[in-house]
């Protein structure tokens, strides 16, 4: 069973998400919050596996809430909710530790799938928005690029190959197929990559890879 917390200041959106999630017998909504501070308080009282967090909320926004949620003793994985006009906030949320983001007009079945994917330990970025966001904010900033390249120098050539595909949004199974290795081996490589890069999750590792110019589309 996957325990989910829903945080959104729009009562109708929050109700819609709760109703949607309860259609899946493997998901249980254990808390609701109308702002970021309440979300952190709820996560402190309940065991939460996944937190769906809106970016723009009163008292504490989704970015600050994500940072606080990820700092809890038993931190939930976080999926942020946004719209295309909030790209810069999405980047900040990912940097704060979110495992992915969804657009608010995402197909309902995709929202449910995203919860399962992130609960399984993988990132979930809306493909078109993710690439536009990362390319826009992580493309040619020289200090960030130099720092990222220094971190990537810690990796072995094989780990670099894995990271390049991770940066393109490939799943563990897709990386395994592309590189001719077992999925368990991919998981081991990713674990070592996260440690070497001081990255909290695979999304942060992907952002570092893009900073360094690794895995860019085309």
C-alpha positions as a LaTeX table, in Angstrom:
\begin{tabular}{lrrr}
\hline
Residue & $x$ (\AA) & $y$ (\AA) & $z$ (\AA) \\
\hline
Unk1 & 0.00 & 0.00 & 0.00 \\
Unk2 & 1.27 & 3.48 & $-0.91$ \\
Unk3 & 0.34 & 6.30 & 1.48 \\
Unk4 & $-0.23$ & 9.64 & $-0.25$ \\
Unk5 & $-0.48$ & 13.20 & 1.03 \\
Unk6 & $-2.20$ & 15.83 & $-1.17$ \\
Unk7 & $-1.27$ & 19.49 & $-0.71$ \\
Unk8 & $-3.04$ & 22.15 & $-2.80$ \\
Unk9 & $-4.67$ & 25.41 & $-1.74$ \\
Unk10 & $-7.44$ & 25.01 & $-4.34$ \\
Unk11 & $-10.11$ & 22.97 & $-2.57$ \\
Unk12 & $-11.63$ & 21.71 & $-5.83$ \\
Unk13 & $-8.26$ & 20.56 & $-7.20$ \\
Unk14 & $-7.44$ & 18.91 & $-3.88$ \\
Unk15 & $-10.80$ & 17.11 & $-3.81$ \\
Unk16 & $-10.35$ & 15.99 & $-7.41$ \\
Unk17 & $-6.90$ & 14.55 & $-6.69$ \\
Unk18 & $-8.15$ & 12.74 & $-3.60$ \\
Unk19 & $-11.11$ & 11.27 & $-5.50$ \\
Unk20 & $-8.78$ & 10.17 & $-8.30$ \\
Unk21 & $-6.24$ & 8.53 & $-6.01$ \\
Unk22 & $-8.89$ & 6.59 & $-4.10$ \\
Unk23 & $-9.89$ & 4.81 & $-7.33$ \\
Unk24 & $-6.62$ & 2.85 & $-7.10$ \\
Unk25 & $-6.82$ & 0.11 & $-4.44$ \\
Unk26 & $-3.05$ & 0.29 & $-3.92$ \\
Unk27 & $-3.15$ & 3.97 & $-2.91$ \\
Unk28 & $-4.35$ & 5.42 & 0.39 \\
Unk29 & $-4.75$ & 9.14 & 0.99 \\
Unk30 & $-3.57$ & 9.67 & 4.58 \\
Unk31 & $-3.65$ & 13.46 & 4.64 \\
Unk32 & $-4.74$ & 16.65 & 2.91 \\
Unk33 & $-3.29$ & 20.14 & 3.26 \\
Unk34 & $-4.24$ & 23.58 & 1.97 \\
Unk35 & $-0.73$ & 25.03 & 2.31 \\
Unk36 & 2.89 & 23.98 & 2.62 \\
Unk37 & 3.16 & 24.36 & 6.37 \\
Unk38 & 0.13 & 22.13 & 6.91 \\
Unk39 & 1.65 & 19.58 & 4.52 \\
Unk40 & 4.82 & 19.37 & 6.60 \\
Unk41 & 2.75 & 19.05 & 9.79 \\
Unk42 & 0.63 & 16.27 & 8.25 \\
Unk43 & 3.73 & 14.39 & 7.09 \\
Unk44 & 5.10 & 14.57 & 10.61 \\
Unk45 & 1.96 & 12.92 & 11.99 \\
Unk46 & 1.44 & 10.23 & 9.36 \\
Unk47 & 3.60 & 7.79 & 7.46 \\
Unk48 & 3.64 & 9.31 & 3.98 \\
Unk49 & 5.27 & 7.60 & 0.99 \\
Unk50 & 4.36 & 10.17 & $-1.67$ \\
Unk51 & 3.45 & 13.84 & $-1.29$ \\
Unk52 & 1.69 & 15.58 & $-4.19$ \\
Unk53 & 2.59 & 19.22 & $-3.61$ \\
Unk54 & 1.32 & 22.30 & $-5.43$ \\
Unk55 & 4.01 & 24.91 & $-6.15$ \\
Unk56 & 2.04 & 28.06 & $-5.35$ \\
Unk57 & 0.42 & 27.93 & $-1.89$ \\
Unk58 & $-0.03$ & 30.37 & 1.02 \\
Unk59 & 1.95 & 30.40 & 4.30 \\
Unk60 & 4.63 & 28.11 & 2.82 \\
Unk61 & 4.99 & 27.51 & $-0.92$ \\
Unk62 & 5.61 & 24.14 & $-2.50$ \\
Unk63 & 9.34 & 24.72 & $-2.92$ \\
Unk64 & 9.94 & 25.44 & 0.77 \\
Unk65 & 7.56 & 22.62 & 1.69 \\
Unk66 & 9.47 & 20.18 & $-0.51$ \\
Unk67 & 12.72 & 21.12 & 1.21 \\
Unk68 & 11.12 & 20.63 & 4.64 \\
Unk69 & 9.45 & 17.36 & 3.66 \\
Unk70 & 12.71 & 15.91 & 2.34 \\
Unk71 & 14.45 & 16.87 & 5.60 \\
Unk72 & 12.06 & 14.82 & 7.77 \\
Unk73 & 13.47 & 11.71 & 9.55 \\
Unk74 & 11.36 & 9.49 & 7.27 \\
Unk75 & 11.00 & 11.71 & 4.21 \\
Unk76 & 8.29 & 11.12 & 1.63 \\
Unk77 & 9.09 & 11.31 & $-2.04$ \\
Unk78 & 7.67 & 14.48 & $-3.54$ \\
Unk79 & 5.90 & 15.12 & $-6.83$ \\
Unk80 & 5.27 & 18.80 & $-7.49$ \\
Unk81 & 2.27 & 20.09 & $-9.41$ \\
Unk82 & 2.57 & 23.06 & $-11.72$ \\
Unk83 & 1.63 & 24.72 & $-15.00$ \\
Unk84 & 3.84 & 25.69 & $-17.94$ \\
Unk85 & 4.08 & 29.32 & $-16.79$ \\
Unk86 & 5.77 & 28.24 & $-13.54$ \\
Unk87 & 8.86 & 26.61 & $-15.06$ \\
Unk88 & 11.34 & 28.50 & $-12.89$ \\
Unk89 & 9.55 & 27.38 & $-9.75$ \\
Unk90 & 9.60 & 23.77 & $-10.94$ \\
Unk91 & 13.37 & 23.92 & $-11.34$ \\
Unk92 & 13.68 & 25.23 & $-7.78$ \\
Unk93 & 11.44 & 22.42 & $-6.53$ \\
Unk94 & 13.58 & 19.78 & $-8.24$ \\
Unk95 & 16.69 & 21.32 & $-6.76$ \\
Unk96 & 14.98 & 21.23 & $-3.34$ \\
Unk97 & 14.61 & 17.46 & $-3.62$ \\
Unk98 & 11.42 & 16.73 & $-5.55$ \\
Unk99 & 11.46 & 13.45 & $-7.46$ \\
Unk100 & 9.46 & 14.89 & $-10.30$ \\
Unk101 & 6.63 & 17.10 & $-11.38$ \\
Unk102 & 3.34 & 16.92 & $-13.20$ \\
Unk103 & 1.34 & 19.51 & $-15.04$ \\
Unk104 & $-2.07$ & 20.09 & $-13.53$ \\
Unk105 & $-3.74$ & 19.08 & $-16.80$ \\
Unk106 & $-1.95$ & 15.70 & $-16.85$ \\
Unk107 & $-4.20$ & 12.78 & $-17.77$ \\
Unk108 & $-5.63$ & 11.23 & $-14.57$ \\
Unk109 & $-4.21$ & 7.80 & $-15.36$ \\
Unk110 & $-0.76$ & 9.38 & $-15.76$ \\
Unk111 & $-1.04$ & 10.95 & $-12.32$ \\
Unk112 & $-1.73$ & 7.55 & $-10.80$ \\
Unk113 & 1.11 & 6.01 & $-12.78$ \\
Unk114 & 3.45 & 8.78 & $-11.62$ \\
Unk115 & 2.69 & 7.98 & $-7.99$ \\
Unk116 & 3.57 & 4.33 & $-8.55$ \\
Unk117 & 6.73 & 5.16 & $-10.53$ \\
Unk118 & 8.06 & 7.59 & $-7.94$ \\
Unk119 & 7.12 & 5.26 & $-5.08$ \\
Unk120 & 9.28 & 2.62 & $-6.80$ \\
Unk121 & 12.26 & 4.96 & $-6.58$ \\
Unk122 & 12.33 & 6.49 & $-10.05$ \\
Unk123 & 11.88 & 10.08 & $-11.17$ \\
Unk124 & 8.82 & 11.24 & $-13.06$ \\
Unk125 & 9.16 & 14.34 & $-15.21$ \\
Unk126 & 6.58 & 15.42 & $-17.75$ \\
Unk127 & 8.66 & 14.81 & $-20.94$ \\
Unk128 & 8.09 & 18.01 & $-22.91$ \\
Unk129 & 8.11 & 20.35 & $-19.95$ \\
Unk130 & 11.07 & 18.63 & $-18.30$ \\
Unk131 & 13.33 & 18.96 & $-21.30$ \\
Unk132 & 12.33 & 22.56 & $-21.89$ \\
Unk133 & 12.89 & 23.39 & $-18.23$ \\
Unk134 & 16.26 & 21.66 & $-17.90$ \\
Unk135 & 17.58 & 23.02 & $-21.19$ \\
Unk136 & 16.49 & 26.53 & $-20.23$ \\
Unk137 & 17.91 & 26.62 & $-16.70$ \\
Unk138 & 20.78 & 24.15 & $-16.97$ \\
Unk139 & 22.40 & 24.75 & $-20.30$ \\
Unk140 & 25.25 & 27.22 & $-20.36$ \\
Unk141 & 25.71 & 28.80 & $-16.92$ \\
Unk142 & 29.49 & 28.58 & $-16.74$ \\
Unk143 & 30.00 & 28.27 & $-12.95$ \\
Unk144 & 27.34 & 25.56 & $-12.71$ \\
Unk145 & 28.77 & 23.74 & $-15.73$ \\
Unk146 & 32.31 & 23.77 & $-14.33$ \\
Unk147 & 31.16 & 22.52 & $-10.93$ \\
Unk148 & 29.07 & 19.78 & $-12.51$ \\
Unk149 & 31.92 & 18.60 & $-14.74$ \\
Unk150 & 34.19 & 18.37 & $-11.70$ \\
Unk151 & 31.67 & 16.10 & $-10.00$ \\
Unk152 & 31.18 & 13.96 & $-13.10$ \\
Unk153 & 34.94 & 13.40 & $-13.22$ \\
Unk154 & 34.47 & 11.17 & $-10.17$ \\
Unk155 & 32.51 & 8.63 & $-12.24$ \\
Unk156 & 33.81 & 5.63 & $-14.13$ \\
Unk157 & 33.17 & 5.52 & $-17.91$ \\
Unk158 & 30.40 & 2.97 & $-17.37$ \\
Unk159 & 28.74 & 5.08 & $-14.70$ \\
Unk160 & 28.93 & 8.04 & $-17.07$ \\
Unk161 & 27.13 & 5.99 & $-19.74$ \\
Unk162 & 24.39 & 5.16 & $-17.25$ \\
Unk163 & 24.09 & 8.78 & $-16.13$ \\
Unk164 & 23.81 & 10.02 & $-19.72$ \\
Unk165 & 20.76 & 7.85 & $-20.29$ \\
Unk166 & 19.31 & 8.70 & $-16.88$ \\
Unk167 & 19.58 & 12.39 & $-17.87$ \\
Unk168 & 17.43 & 11.67 & $-20.93$ \\
Unk169 & 14.70 & 10.31 & $-18.69$ \\
Unk170 & 15.28 & 6.61 & $-19.38$ \\
Unk171 & 13.96 & 4.07 & $-16.89$ \\
Unk172 & 16.20 & 1.44 & $-15.33$ \\
Unk173 & 14.85 & $-1.13$ & $-17.76$ \\
Unk174 & 15.55 & 1.12 & $-20.76$ \\
Unk175 & 19.09 & 1.82 & $-19.55$ \\
Unk176 & 19.69 & $-1.90$ & $-19.06$ \\
Unk177 & 18.50 & $-2.68$ & $-22.59$ \\
Unk178 & 20.57 & 0.11 & $-24.15$ \\
Unk179 & 23.78 & $-0.81$ & $-22.36$ \\
Unk180 & 23.38 & $-4.59$ & $-22.37$ \\
Unk181 & 23.34 & $-5.10$ & $-18.62$ \\
Unk182 & 20.97 & $-6.42$ & $-16.00$ \\
Unk183 & 18.49 & $-4.07$ & $-14.37$ \\
Unk184 & 19.97 & $-4.92$ & $-10.96$ \\
Unk185 & 23.36 & $-3.79$ & $-12.26$ \\
Unk186 & 21.84 & $-0.50$ & $-13.41$ \\
Unk187 & 20.38 & 0.04 & $-9.93$ \\
Unk188 & 23.81 & $-0.59$ & $-8.39$ \\
Unk189 & 25.43 & 1.88 & $-10.79$ \\
Unk190 & 22.82 & 4.54 & $-10.00$ \\
Unk191 & 23.34 & 4.08 & $-6.28$ \\
Unk192 & 27.08 & 4.69 & $-6.73$ \\
Unk193 & 26.41 & 7.64 & $-9.03$ \\
Unk194 & 24.18 & 9.35 & $-6.46$ \\
Unk195 & 26.85 & 8.88 & $-3.80$ \\
Unk196 & 29.65 & 10.16 & $-6.04$ \\
Unk197 & 27.68 & 13.24 & $-7.14$ \\
Unk198 & 26.28 & 14.02 & $-3.67$ \\
Unk199 & 22.84 & 13.90 & $-5.30$ \\
Unk200 & 19.76 & 13.24 & $-3.22$ \\
Unk201 & 17.89 & 11.46 & $-6.01$ \\
Unk202 & 18.08 & 10.61 & $-9.70$ \\
Unk203 & 16.41 & 13.86 & $-10.74$ \\
Unk204 & 19.17 & 15.90 & $-9.10$ \\
Unk205 & 21.75 & 13.64 & $-10.77$ \\
Unk206 & 20.07 & 14.31 & $-14.13$ \\
Unk207 & 20.23 & 18.05 & $-13.53$ \\
Unk208 & 23.95 & 17.81 & $-12.77$ \\
Unk209 & 24.45 & 15.80 & $-15.94$ \\
Unk210 & 22.68 & 18.46 & $-17.99$ \\
Unk211 & 24.78 & 21.19 & $-16.34$ \\
Unk212 & 27.86 & 19.34 & $-17.51$ \\
Unk213 & 26.48 & 18.96 & $-21.04$ \\
Unk214 & 25.90 & 15.23 & $-20.68$ \\
Unk215 & 22.78 & 13.62 & $-22.14$ \\
Unk216 & 21.52 & 16.68 & $-23.97$ \\
Unk217 & 18.80 & 15.88 & $-26.55$ \\
Unk218 & 20.15 & 15.31 & $-30.03$ \\
\hline
\end{tabular}
